[in-house]
Amino acid sequence: MTTMTLPHRDSAGLSISRLRVLGHTILRVGAGLLFMQHGAQKLFGVLGGFGSPGATAPMGTLFGLAGILEFFGGALLVLGLLTRPVAVLLAGEMLYAFVTVHAPQGGAPVQNGGELALLYAFIFAFLAIAGGGRVSLDRIISDRRASARNG
């Protein structure tokens, strides 16, 4: 029986380690930017607005809170700042959205429109476990604290 192994470098000279860092960064930043768009709809009425063009979510409602979490939480993910706690909070938001909005409509997530909420929940669960990664403000802050302790 033969096994297949991945080369340590591809033809462009990228190591598996660098590809892992790149993939982690793309996932964190991409998810954050996309999530910010949902918040921008609710808070600022842009990108089609909340329900109708230009409409915003009332601030004293769960939709207003969701807009705040989505926009500012997404921005923190883009920066890689407070990644773990923010990702836990956002994963919880998405699970709550799935359970309260989508699941009561029955069927599988693809039938009740909940697949996006679950996909975000899975991405945020990954980020809660893995953190912001090597290219993040979390890492910069951690490295500076470590060097201050050791230096």
N, C-alpha and C positions, 0 to 999 in steps of 0.2 A: 504494500500500500504506500502510495506517495503522498506527501503533504505539500501544500503550496504555501510559500512564505512571501511576504511582501518585502520588496527591497527597502533598504534604509534610506535610499535617495531615489527620486524619480529622475527622468531625463533632464528636467529643468533645474535640478540641484536642490529641490525642496525635500527636507527630511520629513519623516512621519511626524516627528515632534512639532515641527513648524506647521505642518498641515493641520494637526490637532489644535494648535493655538489659533490658527486662522479660522477653522471651522467653529470653534467655541465663540470666537469674537463675532463672526458673521451671524451666528444664531442669536447671540445676546443683543447685538445692535439691531439686527433686522427685526426681531420680535418686538424690541422696544419701540422702534420707529413705527411699525404697523399698529401697535397697541396705542401709541400716542394719537393716531388718527381717529380711533374710536372715541377717545377723550375729547379731542378737538371738536368732533361733531356735537357732542353733548354740551360742552362748555362754551364754545364760541360760535356754533351754528354754521361752521364751514364744512366743506366736503359733503354737501347734501343736507347738512343740518340734522337735527334730531327729530325725525319724523317727517319734516317738510323743510324745504330750503330756507336757511336762515334761522330756523327755530332752535332753541336751546332747552336743555333739561332744567326744570326748576331746582334751585340749589338745595332746598330743604327736603329733597326726596332721595330715594335710593339711586335713582338715575343720576342725580347731581353728584352724589358721593362716588358713584361708579366713574363718572367723567373725571373727577379729581384724581381718583386712583389710577385710571387709565392714562391720563395725560402726564401727570407728574411722576407716577410710578414708571411709566414707559421711558420718560426722560432720564430718570435715575439709572434704569437698566442700560440705556444707550451710553451713559457715562461710566457705567460699571461702578457706581457708588452705592453703598449699602445694599449690594446685590442680593445677598442671602435673605435678609429680613423683608425686603421689598418683594422678592420673588415668592416668599411664603404667603405674604398678604395677597398678592395678585393671583396666585394659584387658588387660594381660598375664595377670592371674588369669583373666579371662573367656575369653580365647583358649585358655589352658591347659585350662580346664574344658570348652570346646567340643571341643578336639582329643582329650582323654583320656576324657571321659565320653560325649559325644553323638555325635561323628563315627563311633566304632566301631560304633554301632548302625545305621549305614548311612542311605541316603536323604538327602533334603533336610532342612534344619534344622527345618522344621515337622513332619517325620515323626519325627525323632530327639529332639525336645524341646529342641533347642539354640537356638531362635530368641531366647529371652530372654537367654542368654549372649552371643550375637552382637549383639543390640540394645544391651546394656550396653557391650560392647566398642566399638561405634560411637560411643555417647554419650561414653564416656571418651576415645576418640581425639579427638573434637571438643574436649573440655575440655582435653586435653593440648596441643592446638594453640592454642586461643583463650584459655586461662587462665580465671581466676575471673570475669572481667568487671568492670564498673564498680561493682557492688554486692557487694563481697567484702572480706574482711580483707586479702587479697593487695594489692588496690588501695589500701587505706588505708595499709598499711605502705609500699608503694612511693611514695605521695604524700608521706608524712612524711619518708622518706629523701631524696627529691628536694628538699623544702623545707629540710631541714637542710643539705644540700650547698650550696644556693643562698642560704640565709639566713644 
